[in-house]
């Protein structure tokens, strides 16, 4: 399993992010940007391609690695996809999102 990253700067690529650099939530210009809902995109080997159940199990285990339990991970995952893209949506803090990346 590999996490997909894009080129260019991203705070997720910053080894020492400046948490105070972000504007307060009240001044965020993009509707819906709350730094709590995250889309985690993952890549899987295509030969053999894992089943949907195996991918979803991997999503839960990945999130559990930063939350501490699979039960808590299942509570925080609000969407999954195994077709158009492979990944999941999770309701977690910005700090935890950095732990998923690293």
ChimeraX attribute file (.defattr): number of C-alpha atoms within 10 A of each C-alpha:
attribute: neighborCount
match mode: 1-to-1
recipient: residues
	/A:1	10
	/A:2	9
	/A:3	13
	/A:4	10
	/A:5	12
	/A:6	7
	/A:7	6
	/A:8	6
	/A:9	8
	/A:10	10
	/A:11	11
	/A:12	17
	/A:13	15
	/A:14	10
	/A:15	9
	/A:16	8
	/A:17	14
	/A:18	9
	/A:19	10
	/A:20	7
	/A:21	7
	/A:22	10
	/A:23	10
	/A:24	8
	/A:25	10
	/A:26	7
	/A:27	8
	/A:28	12
	/A:29	9
	/A:30	7
	/A:31	6
	/A:32	8
	/A:33	11
	/A:34	13
	/A:35	13
	/A:36	13
	/A:37	18
	/A:38	18
	/A:39	15
	/A:40	19
	/A:41	17
	/A:42	19
	/A:43	13
	/A:44	14
	/A:45	9
	/A:46	7
	/A:47	6
	/A:48	7
	/A:49	10
	/A:50	14
	/A:51	10
	/A:52	14
	/A:53	10
	/A:54	12
	/A:55	22
	/A:56	18
	/A:57	13
	/A:58	17
	/A:59	24
	/A:60	21
	/A:61	18
	/A:62	17
	/A:63	25
	/A:64	18
	/A:65	13
	/A:66	15
	/A:67	17
	/A:68	11
	/A:69	13
	/A:70	18
	/A:71	12
	/A:72	13
	/A:73	22
	/A:74	16
	/A:75	11
	/A:76	18
	/A:77	19
	/A:78	14
	/A:79	11
	/A:80	19
	/A:81	14
	/A:82	16
	/A:83	8
	/A:84	6
	/A:85	11
	/A:86	17
	/A:87	21
	/A:88	21
	/A:89	17
	/A:90	22
	/A:91	18
	/A:92	17
	/A:93	13
	/A:94	15
	/A:95	13
	/A:96	14
	/A:97	21
	/A:98	16
	/A:99	13
	/A:100	16
	/A:101	12
	/A:102	9
